[in-house]
């Protein structure tokens, strides 16, 4: 297992679009393990492969308090079950320290492959639905800050760039 | 995605409301759940909520037709009210972030009531203030029973005590003068850019102008200094064990006073006892950092048959288990966790320990009875009753310490009240055993 580096906004690599996984291999299983380790260490409740600079459609999620409900999704596809809008202040491991309100459908179904390449489907609502949609957005090069006003987004960008320069 | 810091704070406050643990125990685990940059906010929210809870609970009661049965909903309401009243978080952000935390905890059905209470609190802030300002629980920010006990015991000082209990405490250091003088260490702090001043009564104490992480204190890891309140530093000063004395520190964890005794008089034979194994580990860590050695005993102090070797001690330090009402500013969760009935139970236990240890003291020996309580029930009343019952015990507590007056003289012993910017609330009695 290895902890991976998480890219930070406005890194252009976060804008790349991930490709579907053609066949689930040991390398993907290793990546899932490493992504879980990276997410728990951050600590966070969701992580997409794009955030660790792997352009494949893989996300991991665990919203439990004690790390007891890990979900790995390969090639996830989302279907909206309840179009009613749910507001949530989202934060992201690639946009550290900022929380903004994002509106998303409250209930979704996810179809994906598991770590053995077997297809499965599950329904999610509440925080889990928010988190899965947030992570799948990453696979399309999309960040939660894309949902907020350009003014706010630019303010976050300049603050993060400043702290990145300080660290460099 | 990262986890919402307010949801984590709400979990901690829920656990406090359900009396499932103290902040000291709950917060470290909670800190692991949020990103490092969010940890100071988490801390502030948890400590702040506990400190102001007696007042916020009254506000919530005025605004709710019926108290929610779910502790998590009550916790979120306190969390929201705290942010509105006591932080610079903009009002609309405080409300939306609290409602958000409710959603992230799966309490969607409660978002309406939380949102409503917080908006009403904002809209009716002045009116609420007017209605509640005459309520002593509101003005003192202490639960009613504790407010009444403090007021009864200290009628003229009560408002100062409440203020001190509601103010952030100073960070005070104890200099290990076996290794470096206080003046030299003050110079080192100055060289590091840290402002500090010497304590008035403790000859080894230094109070920092601003609290800092121990990691930036010069020589902390090498044991040049330890973090210890000035009032707590007076225990070793009072006991003043002689060279080579046999000393018992009877309820020793986390070991601050044990280290101090050894720093003050390296030649003593010190036994440090505590009932909890995990707390003994803390003593060991502290002793190691300070470069000291003591015999560690894990035992119930009230059962000496199980641990005592039969040789009497020259000095005993009994820092008795207590309500900790003198250190509320450091442990504001006391306001939520303590019950009125605890006080009498504690006094019974304190009296039992004192009476158990007395025969273990040599004739001519001395015992310091200490608590960090501000309530006479646990302090002067315990000691006065003990002296009245015990022929060979006398109160020998000095009126001056380090040539200075120090605290409020009691029928027996001396009470230090918590001081804003100064020391914690402590009680000390120096008892001598007749030859």
Interface residues (C-beta under 8 A of the other chain):
Chain A: X42 X43 X44 X45 X46 X47 X65 X86 X87 X88 X89 X90 X91 X92 X93 X96 X97 X99 X101 X126 X127 X130 X131 X134 X135
Chain B: X1 X2 X3 X4 X11 X32 X33 X34 X35 X37 X38 X96 X97 X100 X103 X104 X106 X108
